[in-house]
């Protein structure tokens, strides 16, 4: 029984081919392509409004040098939200529950922000490792601590997204199993449990959106330190 709870996080295969690539590429087909016309339909207008509002909010604290990342951040936000939301549907696979995928996104983007800081302003980038006014005796210790905290950032990005989505999916499956088991024996308790399951599903929808936003927001804060 415990193994079956984690089967949902295993990448499905068909004829020996992993379907995770299809799960990653398919959501982009769901979004309509903006046209060159002056007037678009409501779906494209709503899509453009959401992306514009998100990009403005995200890039507000950044200087003009960081605005080059607008397209990348907006695409990443849409990608993560779509992956997280589609994973809540029955009989679907959620690629963002895989730590390898999340780390594959977090590490290169974090490394790019660090490289930009080292190239554009090496003194300020290295100055983050040692706060101003630090006592001489604490300098070696603080440099080690700040260096470890710097390298732990991509790990925190990937693990946070993976852990939140995995915990939510497991909790939903556990409560759903309890509803099916209790329904023949105690219908009243099963109905109450189903109500809790419905509320938890709404919470997971919010978590799916919030975690995608937090992932991109933290990347923008790392970029802000280096531009």
C-alpha positions in Angstrom: 0.0 0.0 0.0 2.8 2.4 0.8 4.4 1.7 -2.5 1.2 2.5 -4.4 1.1 6.0 -2.8 4.4 6.9 -4.4 3.6 5.3 -7.8 2.0 8.6 -9.0 5.5 10.2 -8.8 7.1 7.7 -11.1 7.6 8.8 -14.7 5.4 6.8 -17.0 6.9 5.0 -20.1 5.4 3.9 -23.3 7.3 1.3 -25.4 10.3 2.1 -23.3 10.1 5.9 -24.0 9.7 8.2 -20.9 6.6 10.3 -21.2 7.9 13.1 -19.1 9.0 14.9 -22.3 5.4 14.8 -23.6 4.1 16.0 -20.2 6.5 19.0 -20.4 5.8 19.9 -24.0 2.0 19.3 -24.1 0.9 22.3 -21.9 2.3 24.8 -24.4 -0.2 23.6 -27.0 -3.0 24.6 -24.6 -2.2 28.3 -24.9 -3.5 30.3 -27.8 -1.0 32.0 -30.1 -1.3 35.8 -30.1 -2.1 37.2 -33.5 -1.0 40.4 -35.2 -4.5 41.8 -35.3 -5.6 44.9 -33.5 -8.5 43.1 -31.8 -8.1 39.7 -30.2 -10.5 37.3 -28.5 -11.1 37.3 -24.8 -8.8 34.4 -24.1 -5.8 36.0 -25.7 -6.6 39.4 -24.1 -6.8 37.8 -20.7 -3.6 35.9 -21.3 -1.7 39.0 -22.4 -3.1 41.0 -19.4 -1.9 38.4 -16.9 1.6 38.2 -18.4 1.9 42.0 -18.5 0.7 42.4 -14.9 3.0 39.7 -13.6 6.0 41.0 -15.5 5.5 44.5 -14.2 5.1 43.4 -10.6 8.1 41.1 -10.8 10.5 43.5 -12.5 9.4 46.6 -10.5 12.4 46.5 -8.0 14.9 45.6 -10.8 17.0 48.2 -12.6 16.8 48.3 -16.4 19.6 45.9 -16.8 17.5 43.1 -15.3 14.6 43.8 -17.6 16.3 41.6 -20.2 15.1 38.6 -18.2 11.4 39.5 -18.5 10.6 37.0 -21.3 12.4 34.3 -19.4 10.7 34.9 -16.1 7.3 35.2 -17.7 7.8 31.9 -19.7 9.0 30.1 -16.6 6.1 31.4 -14.5 3.5 30.2 -17.1 5.4 26.9 -17.4 5.4 26.1 -13.7 1.8 27.2 -13.1 0.6 25.0 -16.0 2.7 22.0 -14.8 1.5 22.3 -11.2 -2.2 22.8 -12.1 -2.4 20.0 -14.7 -0.8 17.7 -12.1 -4.0 18.1 -9.9 -6.1 16.4 -12.6 -6.9 12.7 -12.1 -4.6 10.2 -13.9 -2.0 12.8 -14.7 1.7 13.0 -14.1 3.3 16.1 -12.5 6.8 16.7 -13.8 7.5 19.3 -11.1 7.3 16.7 -8.4 10.6 15.4 -9.7 13.6 16.9 -8.0 15.8 16.3 -11.0 13.6 18.6 -13.2 13.4 21.3 -10.6 17.1 21.3 -9.9 17.7 21.3 -13.7 15.8 24.6 -13.8 17.1 26.2 -10.6 20.8 25.5 -10.9 21.4 27.0 -14.4 19.3 30.1 -13.7 20.9 30.7 -10.3 24.4 30.2 -11.8 23.6 32.7 -14.5 22.7 35.3 -11.9 26.0 34.7 -10.1 28.0 34.8 -13.3 26.3 38.1 -14.2 27.2 39.6 -10.8 30.8 38.4 -11.0 31.2 39.9 -14.5 29.4 43.2 -14.1 30.2 44.1 -10.5 32.7 41.6 -8.9 33.4 43.8 -5.9 29.8 44.1 -4.9 29.1 40.5 -5.6 32.0 39.3 -3.4 31.0 42.0 -0.9 27.8 40.1 -0.1 30.0 37.3 1.5 31.2 39.7 4.2 28.8 42.3 5.8 30.3 45.7 6.5 31.5 46.2 10.0 32.2 42.6 10.8 34.7 42.0 13.7 38.0 40.7 12.5 37.7 37.5 14.5 34.4 36.6 12.8 35.5 37.2 9.2 36.6 33.6 8.4 33.5 32.1 9.9 31.1 34.6 8.2 32.8 34.1 4.8 32.2 30.3 5.1 28.6 30.7 6.3 27.7 33.2 3.5 29.4 31.0 0.9 27.4 28.0 2.0 24.2 30.0 2.0 25.0 31.2 -1.5 25.5 27.6 -2.8 22.4 26.4 -0.9 20.1 28.7 -2.8 19.4 26.5 -5.9 19.0 23.5 -3.6 16.4 25.4 -1.6 14.6 26.4 -4.8 14.3 22.9 -6.1 13.6 21.2 -2.8 10.9 23.7 -1.8 8.9 23.2 -5.1 9.3 19.4 -5.0 8.4 19.0 -1.3 5.3 21.2 -1.4 3.8 19.6 -4.4 4.7 16.0 -3.3 3.3 16.6 0.2 0.1 18.0 -1.3 -0.4 15.1 -3.7 0.3 12.5 -1.0 -2.2 14.1 1.4 -4.9 14.2 -1.3 -4.4 10.6 -2.1 -4.4 9.5 1.5 -7.7 11.4 2.3 -9.3 10.1 -1.0 -8.4 6.6 0.0 -9.9 7.2 3.4 -13.2 8.4 1.8 -13.5 5.2 -0.3 -12.8 3.0 2.7 -15.2 4.8 5.1 -18.1 5.2 2.6 -19.6 1.7 3.0 -19.0 1.6 6.8 -19.6 5.2 8.0 -21.3 7.3 5.3 -21.5 10.4 7.5 -17.8 10.4 8.3 -17.1 9.7 4.7 -19.1 12.8 3.6 -17.2 15.0 6.2 -13.9 13.6 4.9 -14.9 14.3 1.3 -15.6 17.9 2.4 -12.1 18.1 3.8 -10.8 16.6 0.6 -12.6 19.3 -1.5 -11.2 22.1 0.7 -7.7 20.5 0.5 -8.0 20.4 -3.3 -8.8 24.1 -3.3 -5.8 24.7 -1.1 -3.5 22.7 -3.4 -4.7 24.8 -6.4 -3.5 27.9 -4.5 -0.3 26.2 -3.5 0.4 25.3 -7.1 0.1 28.9 -8.2 1.9 30.3 -5.1 4.9 28.0 -5.4 5.4 28.8 -9.1 5.3 32.5 -8.2 7.7 32.1 -5.2 10.2 30.1 -7.5 10.3 32.9 -10.0 10.2 35.7 -7.4 13.3 34.3 -5.6 15.2 34.0 -8.9 14.4 37.7 -9.5 15.7 38.6 -6.0 18.9 36.7 -6.7 19.2 38.6 -10.0 18.5 42.0 -8.2 21.6 41.4 -6.1 23.8 41.0 -9.1 22.6 43.6 -11.6 
